[in-house]
Amino acid sequence: MVKKAQKVTCGPATGSDIGCCKVEAIVTVDDRGQMVLPKELRDRAGIQAGDKLAIVGLERYGKTCCISLIKIEEVTEMVKSMLGPVMKEIFQE
């Protein structure tokens, strides 16, 4: 069963609603470690069968506290935008 999303805000409590984060769904992990991303979320994120997702974990006090899923195409673009200028400078020398 998937529960409705609740809106929460990111960043410091300033009284303004930034609206950057929200609980999209609550899912259950089965005994094989699998879970189902709700169809509505997959549709909004443009995730289709066979898509590759990078799993990014954030650690705090030695334990993973947050896990994000990022489409691999987005990760590729992030890497290109960060490393592209550096690599261009290296190869110009």
Residue, then its C-alpha position, 0 to 999 in steps of 0.5 A: m500500500v502506498k501512502k499519500a505524499q506529505k510536503v516538508t521543507c528543506g534547509p533552515a527553518t526560516g518561515s518560508d516554504i522552500g518546497c524542495c523536498k517532500v515524502e513522495a511515497i512510503v514503500t516496503v522492502d521485501d525479503r529479497g531487498q526489492m521495492v516497487l516505485p509507485k507508478e505515479l512517481r515513475d511517470r512524473a520522474g520519467i522512469q521506465a522499465g530498463d532505465k538505469l538509476a544511480i544510488v547515492g547515499l549520504e552518511r552521517y555518524g558512520k551510517t547511511c541516513c539518506i538514499s537518493l535515486i538519480k537517472i544515470e543520464e543525469v549523473t552523466e551530465m553532472v560529471k560532464s559539467m564538472l569535469g569537462p572544463v577541467m579536462k579541457e584545461i588539462f588537454q590545452e596545456 
